[in-house]
Amino acid sequence: MVLLRADPHTMGQPPRLSSERHSIILDLLERKGVVRHAELRDLLKVSPGTIRADLRELEMQGLLEIVHGGAVTRRAVEDSRLIIDERMKQRVDEKRRIGARAAQLITTEQTLIVDSGTTTLELVNALANTVDYLQIITHGLNIATAASRLPNCEVLMPGGIVRTSTLTLVGPQVISFFNMIHAQCVFLATNGFSLENGVTTANLLEAEIKRVLVQRGEKVILLADSSKYGRSQALRVIPMTEVDVVVTDTELSDGVAHQLEALGVEVLRV
């Protein structure tokens, strides 16, 4: 039998209603972006089964997204991206030009880490028949599918939990997998970047994975159209000084390009 430790602040009080628990969970998510099962058990003084049931109900209402060990806020998920089909319809020409220019940076027999994203997808699409052999490592289902169609390309993927909204694998398995990898280039995607805040994202799980990706490559190449510049999300991935190359479109101003170059970042505008 498992005994729950009594909280002196709640002793003598009636058990919280499910609506009260839900309100507390959502308030915590609003402030932190993520909650863990253990944290909720300590805070709410209920069983693990009750916590799981509460999270399932809130997920069914579209208010959060369950992940391994807890949940993340749905608001952050929605703020960080549009549904992927809609994202693929935005700034299509710019993304194709960026992908094609980035593909020119690749030589045969390289190992590449390709982050999940719609612009990085255009990089993979641009690689058809351009190199004799590549190894592409990714946690993006859309990236892996596109890369699997390339001749002479070996595709590696981790295990993990599928985030259907972004077609990515997340979770501790992904991080453990990438910690074993060494690549010549990391092609990074982002929700926003700026001189002040660097490369940013809104999702905690994605931020953790992106930080590992950039550690596993000799060169970090950021693929981002100019609309992403100046948009800073809640979580910083890396400062701009850790980016080697930015491939973007010609709408990025000369002034910003010069400031990035002053930090040691090569800027390619297409």
N, C-alpha and C positions, 0 to 999 in steps of 0.2 A: 504494500500500500504506500502511495506517495502522499506525503503531507505537504501542503503549501504553507510557506512561512507567513504568519499573520503580519499585516501592516498596521502599526499603531494608529495611523491616521484614518484607517478604514474600519477598525474593529468597532463592532456595535452598529455599523451601518448596514442597511439591506443590500443585497447583491445588485449590481448595476444592471439596468435593462439593456437589451441588445442595442437599442437606439442610442443609449448613452455611450456604450462601448464604441459603437461606430463613429460617433461624433469625436471621441477622444482619438481614435485611430486616424481619422481624416485630418484632425488638427495637427497631430504629430507629423503626418506626411506633408502637410502644408509647410511646416516649419523646417523639416529636415530632408524631405524628398525620398526617404527610405526608412522603413521600420523592420526590425528583426523579431522573430518569434519570441526569443528569450526576453527581449525588452518589453514586449507586450504582456507576456505572462507576469513579469515583475510589476508592471504598472497596473494591470487590470485585475490581478489575482484570480485568474480563471484557468481552466485546464487547457492543455495544448489543443485538444479537440475543439474546444470552444473558439480558440483563436483561429484555427484553420477554417471553421465554419463561418466566422465573422468575415475573414478575408475573402472567402469564396463568394459570400453574398455581396460584398462591396465590389468585387471584380465583376460579378454578373450585372451590377448596376452601372458598370463602366466608370467607376470612381478610382480604381487603382489597378495595378497589374501585379499578379503574384509572381515572385521569382524564388529561386532556391534560398530557403532560410528566412523569407519574409515577403515584403511587397514594396513596390515603388509607386510614386504618385502618377496617376494617369495624366494629370495636368502637365507634368514635366515631359511625359512621353509625347503628348500632343503638341506642346510648345516646341519641342526639338525637331519635329518633322511633320510634314503633311503625309497622308497615306502615300506609300511609295509609288503607286501608279500615277498619282497627281504630281509628285516631285519629278518624275521622269518626263513630264510634259513641259516643265519649266526651263527656260533658257537652254533649249535643246542645242541650238547652233553653237553657243558658247561652250557648252560642255563637250561637244564633239571636237571642237578645235583644241580645247585644253587636253582632251584625251589623246588626240593625234600628236600634239607636240610632246606630251609626256612620253609617248611611245618611242619617240626618237632618242630618248635618253637611255634606252635599254639596249644592251648587247646580248648576243647569244650566250647560252649556258649560264645565265645568271639565276640566282634564287631571289625571288621577289616576295615581299609581304604586301598584299593589297587589301587595304581597309575596305569595309563595306560602304557603299555610297553610290549615287547615281552618276557622279562625275568619274569616279574610279572605274565604274562599269564601262564608260566610254573609252578609258585607257585600254581595258581588256579587249573591247571590240575592235580597237585600232591595231591590235597586234597580229591579226590574221595574216599569215604568210610573210611576216617581216623578220622572223628569226628562226634559226634551225631547231633550237631547243631551249626551253625555259622550265623552271620550277616555280609555280605560283602557290603561295600559301595564304589562306584567307579564312575568316570566320563568317564571311558573307555568302549566303546561299545563292544570291544572284550573280556574284562574282565567280563562284565555283562553277555554276552552270555555264556561264559564258566561256570561262577558261577551258572547260572540258571539251568544247567544240574546236579548240585550236589544235592544229596539227603539231605533233612533237612537243606537247606541253603536259607536264606532270602536275597534278593538282593535289594539294594536301589540305585537309581540314581537321579541326579538333572536334571532339564531342562537345555537348553543351545543351543548353535550353534554348529553344527557338523563340525569338521575339518576332511574331508574325507581322507586326506592324512595320518592321524595318528589314525583315528577312536576314537577321543576324543570329549567331549563336552567342550566348552569354553564359556566365557562371564560372566557378573555380576551375572547371576542366579546361576552359579556353585559356585561362591565364597560365595554368601548369603546362599546357601544350606549347604555347609560344615561348615560354621560358627556356625551352630546349632548342629553339630555332636560332640560326644565324643567317642573315640575308645581306645581299649587297645593297638593296634599296628597299625602303619602306614608302609606299605611296599612301598618303594619309588623306582622309576626308574630314570635313568639319561642318558644323552648323554655323560657325562664325569665327572670325579672327580679327585681331586688332594689334596695333603696336603696343598698347598699354597692357592688354590682358592675354595676348598670345592666342593660341589655338584653344577654343572652348567648345563645350557641349553641355547639354542640359540633363543628360542621363548618367547617374552614378555608375552603373554597370559598364556602360560604353566608355566612360572616362577612364575607368580602371584598365580596361582592355587596351585602349589607345596608348596609355602610358607605357604599357608593356611592349606594344608593337614598336614604338620609337626606340626603345632600348635594344631591340634585337637586330637593328640594321646599321650598316655603315653610313648610309646617307638617307636623310629624311626629306621627302619631296611632297609638298602640300599641293593638292589639286583643289582649287576653289574658285568659282566665278566671282566677279567683282561685287556682286550683290551681298556676298557673305562678309565683305570687309566692313568693320565698324559694328558688326553685330556680336555682342558678347553674351554668351550663355552663362549659366550659374556656375559651371565647373570648369576650371582651367586644366587643360591637358598638359601643355608645355608652353614656355615662353617662346617668342619668335626667334630668339637667339639660338634655339635648338633645332630650328628648321634650316636646312641647307638650300633648298630651292622652293620657290613658289611659282606654280604654273597657273596663270589666270588669264582674263581677257583684257582687251585694250581699254575697257572703261575704267579700270583702275588708274587713278590719276598719276601723273608724273611725280607729284610731290610725295605721295605715299610710297611709290616705287623707290624713290631716292632715299626715303627714310628707312625702308626695309633693307636696301643695299648698304646703308650706313651701319646696320647691325650685322652685316656679313651674310645677308640672305641674297642669293641670286634670284632675280625676278624675271620671269619669261612671260611676256604678254602677247597673246595671239588673237 
